[in-house]
Amino acid sequence: MGTYEGGVAAYKITPSLLQQQQQQQQQQQQQQQEEGAKRLFAMSAHHGSVSALSFVGSSLVSGGTDEAMR
């Protein structure tokens, strides 16, 4: 996922994790987690908005309005 602030993040989304977190939320109304998602990484990658993301093999390449590819 790319952000307007230049950040790049990746999440692993699994149905079983979603079900588990929904059960936890029913038990604890104030729990603040992302539903069904586990963050793999997050980083500041660009000085402008992220405009493109692409997987190349096992690598993630991002492009931004700062005209850089990382």
Backbone bond lengths (Angstrom), bond angles and torsions (degrees), N, CA, C in turn:
res aa  C-N    CA-C-N  psi(-1)  N-CA   C-N-CA  omega(-1)  CA-C   N-CA-C  phi
1 M - - - 1.420 - - 1.521 107.21 -
2 G 1.323 117.27 135.36 1.456 122.01 175.17 1.518 110.17 -109.87
3 T 1.334 116.38 153.33 1.459 120.22 -177.30 1.525 111.34 -119.42
4 Y 1.319 116.18 163.38 1.459 121.80 175.54 1.525 111.11 -67.03
5 E 1.329 117.49 -22.82 1.457 122.09 -178.85 1.522 112.78 -87.76
6 G 1.340 118.66 3.49 1.455 122.23 177.95 1.508 114.94 93.36
7 G 1.310 117.83 8.38 1.454 121.22 -179.76 1.515 112.76 -88.20
8 V 1.325 115.29 154.00 1.466 122.62 175.55 1.524 106.81 -129.72
9 A 1.325 116.96 133.97 1.460 121.60 178.85 1.522 108.87 -141.21
10 A 1.329 115.68 152.75 1.462 121.03 176.63 1.522 108.44 -129.29
11 Y 1.313 115.59 141.01 1.459 122.82 -179.47 1.521 109.65 -128.30
12 K 1.323 116.22 146.33 1.460 121.98 171.04 1.518 106.38 -103.24
13 I 1.326 116.35 123.02 1.458 121.22 -177.17 1.520 108.59 -113.98
14 T 1.330 115.87 123.82 1.457 120.77 -179.94 1.523 109.79 -132.64
15 P 1.338 117.57 138.05 1.465 120.64 179.39 1.526 112.94 -59.28
16 S 1.336 118.22 -38.29 1.466 119.86 -178.48 1.523 110.82 -66.07
17 L 1.317 117.34 -36.78 1.456 120.82 177.19 1.517 110.03 -67.14
18 L 1.324 117.08 -37.81 1.461 121.48 177.69 1.527 110.21 -61.70
19 Q 1.326 117.94 -46.59 1.461 121.52 179.61 1.522 111.01 -62.61
20 Q 1.321 116.49 -42.57 1.458 120.80 179.69 1.526 110.53 -62.83
21 Q 1.314 117.40 -42.99 1.458 120.19 -178.90 1.525 111.53 -70.88
22 Q 1.323 117.68 -32.50 1.459 119.77 176.44 1.523 110.37 -65.04
23 Q 1.325 117.32 -38.62 1.461 120.85 177.16 1.521 110.46 -65.52
24 Q 1.329 116.78 -41.03 1.459 120.55 178.45 1.525 110.90 -64.41
25 Q 1.314 116.92 -37.36 1.458 120.35 -179.76 1.521 111.16 -68.01
26 Q 1.316 117.40 -34.02 1.454 120.22 176.49 1.521 110.18 -65.83
27 Q 1.336 117.15 -34.74 1.455 121.42 -179.76 1.527 111.37 -79.01
28 Q 1.325 117.43 -35.77 1.464 122.08 -177.02 1.524 109.10 -129.49
29 Q 1.314 118.13 98.93 1.460 123.29 -175.02 1.524 112.50 -64.29
30 Q 1.315 119.73 -24.46 1.447 122.02 -174.76 1.523 113.61 -94.51
31 Q 1.302 118.73 5.41 1.459 122.04 -179.34 1.524 109.08 -67.72
32 Q 1.341 117.44 131.89 1.462 120.81 -177.62 1.525 109.59 -119.57
33 Q 1.331 116.99 85.06 1.454 123.24 176.09 1.511 108.10 -127.06
34 E 1.310 117.19 159.37 1.456 121.63 175.76 1.522 107.90 -76.97
35 E 1.334 117.35 125.46 1.456 122.02 -173.58 1.521 111.35 -67.48
36 G 1.324 115.99 123.42 1.448 121.56 172.62 1.504 115.15 67.83
37 A 1.318 118.39 14.93 1.458 120.30 -176.27 1.523 110.31 -132.38
38 K 1.326 115.18 141.38 1.457 121.70 174.54 1.521 106.91 -120.63
39 R 1.331 117.00 122.13 1.462 119.85 -179.12 1.523 109.68 -70.62
40 L 1.332 116.84 127.28 1.453 122.02 176.70 1.520 110.65 -88.21
41 F 1.329 117.00 -41.95 1.459 121.26 174.66 1.517 109.70 -163.18
42 A 1.326 115.50 161.71 1.459 122.69 173.67 1.521 106.89 -149.02
43 M 1.322 116.62 138.08 1.457 120.22 -178.24 1.518 111.24 -154.17
44 S 1.314 115.85 158.00 1.455 121.76 172.86 1.524 106.58 -89.21
45 A 1.329 117.49 118.04 1.459 120.47 -172.20 1.523 114.13 -114.24
46 H 1.329 117.99 -26.56 1.466 121.09 -172.95 1.521 111.33 -136.71
47 H 1.341 115.09 158.50 1.466 121.41 176.49 1.523 111.26 -86.81
48 G 1.314 116.97 -9.83 1.462 122.67 176.01 1.515 108.84 -128.07
49 S 1.314 116.09 -167.97 1.466 121.55 179.17 1.521 111.02 -66.59
50 V 1.330 116.18 148.47 1.463 121.77 173.31 1.522 106.91 -81.65
51 S 1.336 116.43 124.79 1.465 119.99 -176.34 1.523 113.45 -110.54
52 A 1.346 117.78 -13.75 1.465 119.60 -179.18 1.524 110.03 -155.30
53 L 1.327 115.60 145.36 1.462 123.21 173.78 1.515 108.19 -134.77
54 S 1.336 116.82 140.46 1.457 120.30 178.73 1.520 109.45 -151.09
55 F 1.330 115.81 138.23 1.454 120.47 172.54 1.515 108.72 -88.64
56 V 1.330 116.17 132.39 1.457 123.18 175.25 1.525 105.33 -124.27
57 G 1.329 116.23 101.40 1.460 119.46 -172.86 1.518 109.32 63.91
58 S 1.324 116.65 -121.76 1.464 120.34 178.19 1.528 112.00 -100.50
59 S 1.335 117.08 9.87 1.468 121.66 -179.47 1.524 111.08 -105.60
60 L 1.325 115.56 148.33 1.453 122.20 175.29 1.523 107.66 -106.92
61 V 1.326 116.97 127.30 1.463 122.65 178.70 1.520 107.52 -113.16
62 S 1.343 116.09 134.84 1.459 120.32 178.35 1.519 109.97 -121.89
63 G 1.320 115.04 149.18 1.459 121.98 174.75 1.511 108.16 -125.20
64 G 1.336 115.77 146.43 1.454 118.28 -177.39 1.509 112.99 -136.19
65 T 1.331 115.30 174.00 1.456 120.91 178.58 1.526 111.42 -70.86
66 D 1.338 117.52 -7.44 1.461 121.01 173.33 1.531 111.19 -81.85
67 E 1.343 116.56 6.70 1.465 125.37 178.48 1.524 112.87 62.86
68 A 1.326 117.02 28.10 1.461 122.04 177.47 1.521 109.66 -113.53
69 M 1.335 114.96 150.62 1.466 122.23 171.69 1.517 106.60 -116.37
70 R 1.313 115.44 132.01 1.475 119.38 -179.50 1.515 109.33 -130.24
